[in-house]
Amino acid sequence: MRAAGTTFGVVVCYSNSRWSRNVIAPHRSLNELRRKGVWWATATEPWDIDKVMQQGFDMAFALTAQADANYVIQLSKRVIDGKEDRTRDGYHNGAVMFGYLAPLYPKPPDNAPST
């Protein structure tokens, strides 16, 4: 946000859900972009920096932002559950972060597929 208005003057966001990971974040960030003269719009939805301020659309944007934030929370929970399931089933969940030892997985049965 520090570079807004100096390094760039336009933000095109694929979807409001990519901008609304928190209910307050889109309102605060759009206010700051507006103050700095930066244009913001979504590519797949009807939102732009002016439309979110229009009567009626402001409420629709607030509801959309809330729904998007809830979606991200639910998606995060599903990803965590999926990773726990994979771990419990003995599958690898990606690269081991630096400083951590890889868990000792049980030996797969002979003739088991690699996945």
Stockholm file with secondary structure:
# STOCKHOLM 1.0

chainA/1-115         MRAAGTTFGVVVCYSNSRWSRNVIAPHRSLNELRRKGVWWATATEPWDIDKVMQQGFDMAFALTAQADANYVIQLSKRVIDGKEDRTRDGYHNGAVMFGYLAPLYPKPPDNAPST
#=GR chainA/1-115 SS CTTBTTTBSEEEESCHHHHCSSSHHHHHHHHHHHHTTCEEEESSSSCBTTGGGSTTHHHHHHHHHHHHHHHHHHHHHHHHHHHHHHHHTTCCCSCCCTTCCCCCCCCCCTTCCCC
#=GC SS_cons         CTTBTTTBSEEEESCHHHHCSSSHHHHHHHHHHHHTTCEEEESSSSCBTTGGGSTTHHHHHHHHHHHHHHHHHHHHHHHHHHHHHHHHTTCCCSCCCTTCCCCCCCCCCTTCCCC
//
